[in-house]
Amino acid sequence: MSVKLKDKNTKLDKKRLRNSFKYAFQGVKQTYLGEQNMKIHTIIAIIVVVCGFIFKISYVEWLICLVLICLVLMAEFFNTSIEYVVDLISPNIHPLAKAAKDTASAGVLMMAIISTIAGLMIFVPKILAMFKII
């Protein structure tokens, strides 16, 4: 007797789709509840968006700011997931576990530094012009 298996690629499975969003939002919630740095990144992102409206940044500047905000938040989500997996696999302190967590954190730091530099390049000239310094 032959059993026909459901082909996951041919038909949209609404329940699977709904669950994928549900689980993703649970991950967002978990990260915000457990990670102080995610809260800091979000506060800075809100400040950038408010400043974008105040200084009426261009379309391209908005695009740069939004992409960089997204990349920093993504880096923090990936860092958090790496930390969880490392803690699961290696509950005891181990040099390789520390190295994995440190390098994941370094990735977030590098993204945040580059984003800060780009943000300064966008906003400092506008701030200086507002105070008629340039």
Buried (B, 14 or more C-beta within 10 A) or exposed (E): EEEEEEEEEEEEEEEEEEEEEEEEEEEEEBBEEEBEBBEEBBEBBEEBBEBBEEBEBEEEBBEBBBEBBEBBBEBBBEBBBBBEBBEEEBEEEEEEBEEBBEEBBEBBEEBBEEBEEBBEEBBEEBBEEEEEEE
